[in-house]
């Protein structure tokens, strides 16, 4: 999203929180302040109405949309299960971009069953430098496409904090049109995926999760490994995807959190370019456009410091590094990309201690990105 999205959304949310807030110097200590009373009403309103999104860019034109996030309990009788998340976003632009997404983390049966997934329709250009870690930003090209994507992993608790399950990955890419036509590297190299296609995959997943809060972790650890096969008799492309996500959280002093994450993914077989491992995005290597750097292997890591500022407001700063390669044995100590940045946090759900996050990510040579989302990046 553009920085205008962030600024406008912050103004709207600040209106929620500050419109009538004043310091109450006459109330008793046990009585909530006017700010706290107003904030409680604002949180209730925030759970009901979506946040409007308004932005402009030369690529997309004017963009209008809505974003919504809720943490809910699936059963009133189940007082043990952690809160489930339901997020939706829909945007339209005057130049034809469309994005509609629904993502979920459903937790039920006293934390014994978890379903994590999303469904997304997208119509927009995708910006690519090429394939590999040493591609040049000057070679960037735009590829128009439409996508329908569904991914879900159902998991069952088999031992304390240990889950196993089955992932399902379904994708359909169509109307792919490289802007540079015959001069596109996709056309010249006849890269798999140029003609779009259908993919279906399934496999096995395992996770260890000792976090007390999935959406704003204060302590504990998380580790997840996923292996997905896309066999030829079910997909237009025959390939295998493997991914590991490791996270650890430290609480060195009151409400100050140090979060550490390392991830890797690899693909083998006839992998289409739009399903390769991609560097960047709103959660990892923030500042880099997701997929500008892509290849069959990705390795990245980041450390983030989260601290309270006042009342419902907090801040964060991070630094990270990562790179892609054609195989693990092609990784070297050179060519690692740098990501760093800072962000604002606004608590929008006190009961579940969940934040709205606004992040500004950067990299060398003018790389930058602004992100608006709910819950922490990891």
C-alpha positions as CSV (number, residue, x, y, z in Angstrom):
1,X,0.0,0.0,0.0
2,X,1.1,3.6,-0.5
3,X,2.0,5.9,2.3
4,X,-1.2,7.8,1.6
5,X,-3.2,4.8,2.8
6,X,-1.2,4.7,6.0
7,X,-1.6,8.5,6.7
8,X,-5.3,8.6,6.0
9,X,-6.0,5.5,8.0
10,X,-4.0,6.8,10.9
11,X,-6.0,10.0,10.9
12,X,-9.3,8.0,10.9
13,X,-8.1,5.8,13.7
14,X,-6.7,8.7,15.7
15,X,-10.2,10.2,15.3
16,X,-11.6,7.1,16.9
17,X,-9.2,7.3,19.8
18,X,-8.8,11.1,20.4
19,X,-11.9,12.9,19.3
20,X,-13.2,13.6,22.8
21,X,-10.3,12.3,24.9
22,X,-9.1,14.6,27.7
23,X,-7.0,14.2,30.8
24,X,-9.4,13.7,33.8
25,X,-7.6,15.2,36.8
26,X,-10.7,15.3,39.0
27,X,-11.8,11.7,38.9
28,X,-10.8,9.2,41.6
29,X,-7.9,6.9,41.0
30,X,-10.1,3.9,40.7
31,X,-12.4,5.5,38.1
32,X,-11.4,5.1,34.4
33,X,-10.3,8.3,32.7
34,X,-12.3,9.9,30.0
35,X,-9.8,8.6,27.5
36,X,-10.3,5.0,28.8
37,X,-14.1,5.4,28.7
38,X,-13.9,6.8,25.2
39,X,-11.5,4.2,24.0
40,X,-13.8,1.4,25.3
41,X,-16.5,2.8,23.1
42,X,-14.2,3.2,20.2
43,X,-13.1,-0.4,20.5
44,X,-16.7,-1.5,20.4
45,X,-17.3,0.6,17.3
46,X,-14.1,-0.7,15.7
47,X,-15.3,-4.3,16.0
48,X,-18.5,-3.4,14.1
49,X,-17.4,-1.1,11.2
50,X,-14.5,-1.6,8.8
51,X,-11.7,0.8,8.3
52,X,-11.9,2.8,5.0
53,X,-8.9,2.7,2.7
54,X,-8.3,5.6,0.3
55,X,-5.1,6.1,-1.8
56,X,-3.6,7.2,-5.0
57,X,-0.7,6.0,-7.1
58,X,0.3,6.5,-10.7
59,X,0.1,2.7,-11.3
60,X,-3.3,2.0,-9.7
61,X,-5.0,5.4,-9.9
62,X,-7.5,6.2,-7.2
63,X,-8.0,3.2,-4.9
64,X,-11.0,2.8,-2.6
65,X,-11.7,-0.1,-0.2
66,X,-12.5,-1.4,3.3
67,X,-10.5,-3.5,5.7
68,X,-11.9,-5.4,8.8
69,X,-10.4,-7.6,11.5
70,X,-12.1,-9.4,14.4
71,X,-10.9,-11.7,17.2
72,X,-13.8,-14.0,18.1
73,X,-14.6,-17.0,20.2
74,X,-16.2,-19.7,18.1
75,X,-18.1,-21.2,21.1
76,X,-19.4,-19.6,24.3
77,X,-19.1,-23.0,26.0
78,X,-15.4,-23.3,25.1
79,X,-13.7,-21.0,27.6
80,X,-10.2,-22.6,27.0
81,X,-9.6,-22.0,23.3
82,X,-7.7,-18.9,22.3
83,X,-9.4,-16.3,20.1
84,X,-10.0,-17.0,16.4
85,X,-9.1,-14.4,13.8
86,X,-11.2,-13.3,10.8
87,X,-9.8,-10.6,8.5
88,X,-11.2,-9.2,5.3
89,X,-10.0,-6.6,2.8
90,X,-11.5,-5.4,-0.5
91,X,-10.1,-2.7,-2.8
92,X,-10.9,-1.3,-6.2
93,X,-8.9,1.2,-8.3
94,X,-9.8,3.5,-11.1
95,X,-7.3,1.7,-13.3
96,X,-8.8,-1.7,-12.9
97,X,-7.0,-3.2,-9.9
98,X,-9.1,-5.5,-7.8
99,X,-8.2,-7.3,-4.6
100,X,-10.5,-9.3,-2.3
101,X,-9.2,-11.5,0.5
102,X,-10.5,-13.3,3.5
103,X,-8.1,-14.9,5.9
104,X,-8.8,-16.9,9.1
105,X,-7.2,-18.6,12.0
106,X,-9.9,-20.8,13.6
107,X,-9.2,-22.3,17.0
108,X,-11.7,-24.6,18.6
109,X,-12.3,-27.7,20.7
110,X,-10.2,-26.4,23.7
111,X,-7.2,-25.5,21.5
112,X,-7.1,-29.0,20.1
113,X,-8.0,-28.1,16.5
114,X,-6.7,-25.2,14.4
115,X,-7.5,-24.2,10.8
116,X,-5.3,-21.5,9.2
117,X,-6.2,-20.3,5.7
118,X,-7.1,-17.7,3.2
119,X,-8.9,-17.2,-0.1
120,X,-7.9,-14.4,-2.4
121,X,-8.9,-12.9,-5.8
122,X,-6.5,-10.5,-7.3
123,X,-6.3,-8.6,-10.6
124,X,-3.2,-6.4,-11.0
125,X,0.3,-6.1,-12.3
126,X,3.1,-8.0,-10.6
127,X,6.6,-6.3,-10.7
128,X,9.6,-8.6,-11.3
129,X,13.3,-7.9,-11.6
130,X,13.9,-11.4,-12.9
131,X,14.7,-14.8,-11.4
132,X,17.7,-15.0,-9.0
133,X,19.4,-13.0,-6.3
134,X,21.7,-11.0,-8.6
135,X,19.0,-9.5,-10.9
136,X,19.1,-5.7,-11.4
137,X,16.4,-3.3,-10.3
138,X,16.8,-1.5,-13.6
139,X,15.4,-4.6,-15.4
140,X,12.1,-4.4,-13.6
141,X,9.1,-5.4,-15.7
142,X,5.4,-5.5,-15.1
143,X,3.2,-8.6,-15.7
144,X,-0.5,-8.3,-15.7
145,X,-2.4,-11.3,-14.3
146,X,-5.5,-12.5,-12.5
147,X,-5.3,-15.0,-9.6
148,X,-7.7,-17.1,-7.5
149,X,-5.8,-18.6,-4.6
150,X,-7.0,-20.8,-1.7
151,X,-4.7,-22.2,1.0
152,X,-5.7,-23.9,4.3
153,X,-4.0,-26.1,6.9
154,X,-6.1,-28.1,9.3
155,X,-4.1,-29.2,12.4
156,X,-4.8,-31.4,15.4
157,X,-3.1,-31.3,18.8
158,X,-1.2,-34.6,19.4
159,X,0.9,-33.6,22.4
160,X,1.3,-30.5,24.5
161,X,1.9,-27.6,22.2
162,X,2.5,-30.0,19.2
163,X,0.2,-30.0,16.2
164,X,0.1,-32.1,13.0
165,X,-2.1,-31.7,10.0
166,X,-2.7,-31.5,6.3
167,X,-2.3,-28.4,4.1
168,X,-4.3,-27.9,0.9
169,X,-3.0,-25.4,-1.8
170,X,-5.2,-24.5,-4.8
171,X,-4.3,-21.8,-7.3
172,X,-5.5,-20.6,-10.7
173,X,-3.6,-18.0,-12.7
174,X,-5.0,-16.6,-15.9
175,X,-4.9,-13.7,-18.3
176,X,-1.1,-13.3,-17.9
177,X,0.2,-10.5,-20.1
178,X,3.9,-9.3,-19.9
179,X,3.9,-5.6,-20.5
180,X,7.1,-5.8,-22.5
181,X,5.7,-8.5,-24.8
182,X,8.3,-10.5,-26.7
183,X,11.1,-8.6,-24.9
184,X,10.0,-10.0,-21.5
185,X,12.5,-12.3,-19.9
186,X,9.5,-14.7,-19.2
187,X,8.9,-15.0,-23.0
188,X,12.6,-15.1,-24.0
189,X,13.4,-17.8,-21.5
190,X,10.1,-19.6,-21.8
191,X,9.8,-19.6,-18.0
192,X,7.2,-22.0,-16.5
193,X,4.0,-20.3,-15.7
194,X,4.0,-17.9,-18.6
195,X,0.7,-19.3,-19.8
196,X,-0.9,-19.4,-16.3
197,X,-2.5,-22.6,-15.1
198,X,-4.0,-24.6,-12.3
199,X,-2.2,-26.0,-9.3
200,X,-3.4,-28.3,-6.6
201,X,-1.2,-29.6,-3.8
202,X,-1.3,-31.3,-0.4
203,X,1.1,-32.9,2.0
204,X,1.9,-32.7,5.7
205,X,2.5,-29.9,8.3
206,X,3.7,-29.9,11.9
207,X,3.8,-27.0,14.4
208,X,5.0,-26.3,17.9
209,X,3.3,-23.4,19.6
210,X,3.9,-22.2,23.2
211,X,2.8,-18.6,22.6
212,X,0.2,-17.3,25.0
213,X,-1.2,-14.9,22.3
214,X,-1.1,-15.8,18.6
215,X,-1.6,-12.2,17.4
216,X,0.6,-10.2,19.8
217,X,3.1,-12.7,21.4
218,X,4.8,-11.7,24.6
219,X,6.8,-14.8,25.3
220,X,7.1,-18.4,24.1
221,X,8.1,-20.0,20.8
222,X,6.6,-21.0,17.5
223,X,8.0,-23.5,14.9
224,X,6.2,-24.8,11.8
225,X,7.2,-27.0,8.9
226,X,5.1,-27.6,5.8
227,X,5.7,-29.9,2.9
228,X,3.3,-29.7,-0.1
229,X,3.4,-31.9,-3.2
230,X,1.8,-30.7,-6.5
231,X,1.6,-34.0,-8.5
232,X,1.3,-33.9,-12.3
233,X,-2.0,-35.7,-12.3
234,X,-3.6,-32.9,-10.2
235,X,-1.7,-29.8,-11.4
236,X,-0.5,-28.2,-14.6
237,X,3.0,-28.1,-13.0
238,X,4.8,-30.9,-11.1
239,X,6.7,-29.5,-8.1
240,X,7.2,-29.7,-4.4
241,X,7.3,-26.8,-1.9
242,X,9.0,-27.1,1.6
243,X,8.9,-24.3,4.2
244,X,10.1,-23.8,7.8
245,X,9.2,-20.9,10.1
246,X,10.9,-20.4,13.4
247,X,10.1,-17.7,16.0
248,X,11.1,-16.9,19.6
249,X,9.9,-14.2,21.9
250,X,11.7,-12.7,24.9
251,X,10.3,-10.4,27.6
252,X,13.4,-8.8,29.2
253,X,11.4,-6.2,31.2
254,X,7.9,-4.8,31.6
255,X,6.0,-5.0,28.3
256,X,9.1,-4.7,26.2
257,X,9.4,-7.6,23.7
258,X,12.2,-8.8,21.6
259,X,11.0,-11.0,18.8
260,X,13.2,-13.2,16.5
261,X,12.3,-15.0,13.4
262,X,14.1,-17.1,10.8
263,X,12.4,-18.7,7.7
264,X,13.4,-20.8,4.7
265,X,11.6,-22.3,1.8
266,X,12.6,-24.3,-1.2
267,X,11.0,-25.6,-4.4
268,X,11.9,-28.5,-6.6
269,X,10.6,-29.6,-9.9
270,X,8.8,-27.6,-12.6
271,X,7.9,-24.6,-10.4
272,X,5.9,-21.8,-12.1
273,X,7.5,-18.4,-11.6
274,X,4.5,-17.2,-9.6
275,X,4.9,-20.0,-7.1
276,X,8.6,-19.6,-6.4
277,X,10.0,-18.5,-3.1
278,X,9.7,-14.7,-2.9
279,X,11.5,-12.2,-0.8
280,X,9.7,-9.2,0.7
281,X,6.1,-8.3,1.6
282,X,4.3,-7.0,4.7
283,X,5.7,-9.6,7.2
284,X,9.2,-10.4,6.2
285,X,11.9,-8.2,4.6
286,X,9.5,-5.3,4.8
287,X,10.3,-2.5,2.4
288,X,10.9,-4.9,-0.5
289,X,8.1,-5.5,-3.0
290,X,7.0,-9.1,-2.6
291,X,8.4,-11.2,-5.5
292,X,10.7,-8.7,-6.9
293,X,13.5,-11.1,-5.9
294,X,12.5,-14.7,-6.4
295,X,14.0,-18.1,-7.0
296,X,13.7,-21.8,-5.9
297,X,15.2,-21.1,-2.4
298,X,14.7,-18.4,0.1
299,X,16.4,-17.7,3.5
300,X,15.7,-14.7,5.7
301,X,15.8,-13.6,9.3
302,X,14.7,-10.6,11.4
303,X,14.8,-9.3,14.9
304,X,12.2,-6.8,16.2
305,X,12.0,-4.7,19.3
306,X,8.5,-3.8,20.5
307,X,7.9,-1.3,23.3
308,X,4.9,0.5,24.8
309,X,4.6,4.3,24.5
310,X,1.4,5.3,26.3
311,X,-1.9,3.7,27.0
312,X,-3.0,2.0,23.7
313,X,0.0,3.2,21.7
314,X,3.2,1.4,21.1
315,X,6.1,1.3,18.7
316,X,8.5,-1.2,17.0
317,X,11.7,-1.2,15.2
318,X,13.4,-4.1,13.3
319,X,16.3,-5.2,11.2
320,X,16.4,-8.2,8.9
321,X,18.3,-9.8,6.1
322,X,17.6,-12.4,3.4
323,X,18.4,-13.6,-0.1
324,X,17.2,-16.1,-2.7
325,X,19.1,-18.7,-4.6
326,X,18.6,-21.5,-7.2
327,X,19.6,-24.1,-4.5
328,X,20.9,-24.2,-1.0
329,X,24.4,-25.0,-2.1
330,X,24.4,-21.8,-4.2
331,X,23.9,-19.7,-1.0
332,X,27.0,-17.6,-0.1
333,X,28.0,-14.8,2.3
334,X,27.5,-12.3,-0.5
335,X,24.4,-10.8,-1.9
336,X,22.3,-10.6,1.3
337,X,19.6,-7.9,1.2
338,X,19.1,-5.6,4.2
339,X,15.7,-4.6,5.6
340,X,15.0,-2.2,8.5
341,X,12.3,0.0,9.7
342,X,9.9,1.2,12.4
343,X,6.2,1.2,13.0
344,X,3.3,2.4,15.2
345,X,1.0,0.2,17.1
346,X,-2.6,1.0,18.2
347,X,-4.4,-1.4,20.4
348,X,-7.8,-2.0,18.9
349,X,-8.9,-5.1,21.0
350,X,-8.0,-4.9,24.7
351,X,-9.6,-8.2,25.6
352,X,-7.4,-10.1,23.1
353,X,-4.5,-7.6,23.3
354,X,-4.4,-7.1,19.5
355,X,-3.0,-4.2,17.6
356,X,-3.4,-2.3,14.4
357,X,0.0,-2.0,12.9
358,X,1.5,0.6,10.6
359,X,5.0,-0.2,9.4
360,X,7.5,1.7,7.2
361,X,10.2,-0.6,5.8
362,X,13.4,0.4,4.0
363,X,16.4,-1.0,2.2
364,X,19.5,0.3,0.5
365,X,19.3,2.5,-2.7
366,X,15.9,3.9,-2.0
367,X,13.9,0.7,-1.3
368,X,10.9,1.5,0.8
369,X,7.4,0.3,1.6
370,X,4.5,1.2,3.9
371,X,2.2,-1.4,5.4
372,X,-1.2,-1.3,7.1
373,X,-2.4,-4.5,8.8
374,X,-3.8,-6.1,11.9
375,X,-1.8,-8.2,14.5
376,X,2.0,-8.4,14.6
377,X,4.1,-9.2,11.5
378,X,5.2,-12.4,13.3
